[in-house]
Amino acid sequence: MKQQHKLRVAIILLVGFQLLILFAGFFAPYSSTAQDRRSPFAPPTPLHFFDAQGEFHARPFVYGLKIDPGNYGAYRIDSTQRYPIHFFTASASYKVAGLFTAHTHLFSVEEPGRILLLGSDGYGRDQLSRFLYGGQLSLLAGLIAATLSVGVGIIMGGLAGFYGGWLDNLLMRGAELLLALPWLYLLFAVRAALPLQVTQSQVFLMLVVVLGLVGWARPARLIRGVVLTAKERNFVLAARGFGASDHYLFFRHVLPQTSGVVLTQIALLIPQFVLAEVTLTFLGLGVGEPLASWGSLLSSLQQYAVLSSYWWMLLPALLLVPVFLSYYLAADALQERFKSVSL
């Protein structure tokens, strides 16, 4: 795939995923906390265009589900209950980007029918809705942590590369120490040292700060390498010869040359930090109920009975794969683009 096409595909995929997550309330048929205790671990409801008699329907529909009396915990399709899917319907209210309230959903079915494209969890909550809403928290955590990590890396790597000497040795030895430590276990230790009686918003904030402060070492080393090269460029040396200050040289001539590394590192770190948030929440050290995150969505998989009996509980984990691949594709395309520009 050509460089421009790869970058265009990556941008389209990322924008599409971000829009799905940002407007989760519109694309999700239900609230992330809406429970239906009558249908725990209900399987995905397939869409139909042909009914049981073979008659075609232009409007897709789903059949109702009923508990199979001969098989505990299993469901059967009730072909006598047909629920057409309605589009752009008014239902439960939700916040758009946390700014204003809306009521319109892309699709829904009339009660008592339920459309569960990814099935339901142990509380009867729609997995698709929780995946979309959970992405708001998980991706926000990854974005803030990556921005914080790269921001600290710019400061540390920039100062180390620009001034060198003892400052360079001090900062880079600290970076090497962080790189040598198993960061996941370090996160466990830091999270375990934090107080337990805190609100979910405080847990989220602490989680993001810890992730951001732990991950600055690699961006700092890469930025340091760019700065070491940039400060020896002829136009930088000429500006220094004309009496330009270090502040002017650093922010006007040197720092802009690190933009390629910065953007690439952000694209690489976001999925890494999202995965870290998922891992910590999965293990009970992150954001818990009732907030939805991708980690809490997968927490039920710790139970062997769920893992072995309800295959659809793995679907949210599989949906994470294209999200992560989109970020890695964007990082690869950005790296190739800035490499060709520098050449």
N, C-alpha and C positions, 0 to 999 in steps of 0.2 A: 504494500500500500504506500502511495506517495506521501511525502511529509505533509503537504497541505491537506490532502484528503484525510489522513489520520487525525490531524488536529481538528478538522471540521467535524468528523464523526464523534470524536471525544467530546467536543463542545456541545454537540446536539444531544448526546446521551446524558451528559451531566446536567444540562439545562432541563431536559425532560424529567430526570429524577428529582431535581430540586423543585420543579413546579409541582410534581406529584406530592412531595413531602410538604411544601409550603402551603398548598391548598388541600391538605389532607381532609379537612372537613367536607369539602365539596366532593372529592372522589370516594370517600369512605361512606358506606351506606348506614353505618351506625356510629354512635359515640364509642370511644375507647373503653369506657367504663360501663356501658350498657350490658347488663347480665340477663340471661335467660336460664334459670336453674332447671328448667324442664328439658334442656338439650345440652348437657355437658358432653364434651368431646364428640360433637356431631361431625360427621364426615363432610367434605366439600359437596356442595349442591351443584350438580352439572346443569348447564343451560340446555334447553330443549326447544326445537322448532316443530317437532312432530310429536303428537300425543300418543297415548297408548293404542288408539284406534288407527294410527297411521295418518291422521289428518294434519296437514301443514298449517302452521300459524305464523303469520308475518312478524308478530311481536314475540320475542323469546319469552320463555316462562321457566319456572322451576316447580318441581313437585314438593309436596310436603313430606316431612319425615315423621315416622312414628317408631317408638321403641319396639324392638323385636322381643316378644315375650319368651321365645325359646332360646335366646342367646343374650345373656346378661351383658349390658353395656353396648349392645349393637343396635343399629337402626335399620329400618326398611323404608323404601320409597313408597309413599302413599299416592298411587296414581289417580285416586279419586279427588285429590286436592291439588288443583292447578292454580299457580299464582303468577299472573303476567308481570313482566318487569316494566316499570314506568320510569321514564327519564325526566330529569330536571324537575324533581318533585320537592315540595316543601315538607320538611320534617324537623328533627331535633336541631336546635340552634347550636352554633359553633363559632369560634373566633377565627378570623382570617389574619394570620401573622400576628395574632394577639392584639390587633388594633380595633377591628370593628366586628359586629355580630352579623351573621348571615344564617339563612335557613334552607337554602337550595342545595340539594344533593344531586349528583349525576344520575344515580339510579337507585331504585328501592322497590320493594314489593309490599303489598298491603298485609296488615296483620290478619290472622296470626301466622302468616307465612314468613319465612326468613330466607334470605339469600346469603349463603356462606361459601364464598368462592374458595376460601382457604380453610374451611371448617371452623370449629369453635374450640375454645379451651375448656378447662375443667369447670369454669363458672358460666359457660355458655356464651362467652364474649366472642364476637367476630374477629377472627385472626387477621383478615385483611385490614379491617379498620384499625386494629391495634398496631399492625405493622406500619401503616401510614402515619399514624399519630406518634408511634414510637420513634420513627425516623426523625421527627422534629427535634426530639431531645438528643438522640444519639449523634446525628449529624451536626447539631449545634455544638455538642461537646467536642467533637472532632475538629470542627472549624475553629472554635475559640482556643482549644489547646494547641493546635498547629500554628495559629497566628501568634500566640504567646511564645511558643517554643522558637519559632523562626525570628520573632522580635528580639528575644534574648540572644539568639545565635548571631544576629546582626551586630548587636552591641559587643558581645564577647569576641566574636571572630574579627569584626572590623577593628576594634582596638588592638587586638593581638597582632593582626597583620600590618596595621598602619604604623604602630609605634615599635613593635618588636621588643627585643631585649628581655629584661626580667619579667615585664608584664606579659609578654608572649609566652614565656616558659610557665608562668604561674597559671594563666588561663588554659593553656593547652594541656597541662598536666591534670588540671581539674576535669577537663573534657575527657581525657583518656580514662580517668577514674570512673566517670559515669558510664563510658562505653564498656568498660570492663565488668561493671556490675550487672547482674541479671535484673533488668529493669522491671520485669513482671513481679519478681519477689520483692524488689524494693518498693513497688507500689503496694503490695500486700502489707509490708511492714509499716509503711507510712499510714495507710488506711486503718490498720489495726491500732495504731497509736492515737488516732483521732477519737474524740469523745463519741459515745454511742447515742446519747440523747440529743440529737440534732434533727432539724427539719429536713425534708427532702430537698428543698432548695439549697440549704447549706451543704448537704451531701454533694449535690451536683456541682456547686461552686468549688468545694474543696477538691473534688475529683478532677475537675478541669484544671485547676491550678497545679495540682500535683503532676498531672500528665504533662502540662506545658513546661514545668520547671525541670522535669526529669529528661525531656527529649531534646534539649537545646544543643547537646554536644556535637552531634553529627552535622547539623547545619552550620554551627560555628566553625568547624574545621574546614568545611567546603568554602564558606565565605572568606575565611582567612586566606586560603589559597588564591582566591580571586583578587583579594585586596593586595596581596604580595605582588601579584603581576601588574595590577592596575596602577599602583603607585610608582612603578618604574616606567610607565608609558612616557613617550616624549612630550606630549602636551601637558602632562602632569608636572614633569620636571621643568618645563618651560614656565608654567604658571608659578611654580615655587621660586624659580629664578626671578620672576617679576615681583616677588614679595608677597605672594598669596599666603594667607594664614592656613594653619592646619585645619581649622574648622571649615574654611571655604573649600580647600582641596578635598577634604573627606566627603562633605555633603554634595559638592557641586560636580566633582570629577570622578571620585573613586567609588562612592556608594552606588550611583546609578548603574555601574557596570556589574553589580551583583544581582540585578533584577532577574536574570535568567535562572540563577541558582535559587533565588528566593521563591519564585513561582513554582519551579520544579519541586522544591522541597515541600512546599505547602501541599501540592497535589499528591505527594508521596506520604506525607505525615497524616493527612486527614483520615484515610482508611486505616492506618496503623493505630491512631488514637481512638477511632470508632471501635475497632476490634478490641482495644484495651478496655474501653468502657463496657463493651458487651461481655468481655471475660470477667471483669470485676463484678458487674451486676449479676451475671450468671452464677457466680460463686457467693452472692449475697453481700458483697462489699460495696456495691454501688447504689444507685437509686432504686428504691423498692416500690411496692404497691402503695397507693393506687395508680401512680404515674406509670405510663407505658413507655418502655424503651425496648430496643432490640434485644438487650440482655435479659430483661424480665420476661420477654416473649419466649425465650428459649429455656428459662429456668425450670420449667416443668419436665424437661428432658432429663433431668437428674434422676427421675424416677424410672426404674427399669420397666414397670408396667406400662407407663406412657410411651416409652421409647419402643417397646416391642409390639404394642397393640394399636397405636394411633399414628400411622405413618405420616399423616398430614401435618402433624406437629413439627415435622422437619422442614416444611415448605418455607417458613420465614427464613431459615438458615440458608436455603438454596437461593432465595431472592437476594441475599446479601452478595452473592458471587458477582452478578452483573454490575452491581453498584461499585464494588471494589475494583473490578476490572476496568470500569470507565475511568476511575481516577488514575489507575496505573497507565492506561492508554494515553490519557492527557499528559501525565508526567513524561512519558516516553516521547510524545510528539513535541512537547515544549523543549525537552533536552535536545532533540535533533534540530529543532528550529533555531534555538539560540547558538548551538554549535556551528551551524552553517553561517549564521550571521557573523559570529566571531572570526570565522575563517575568511 
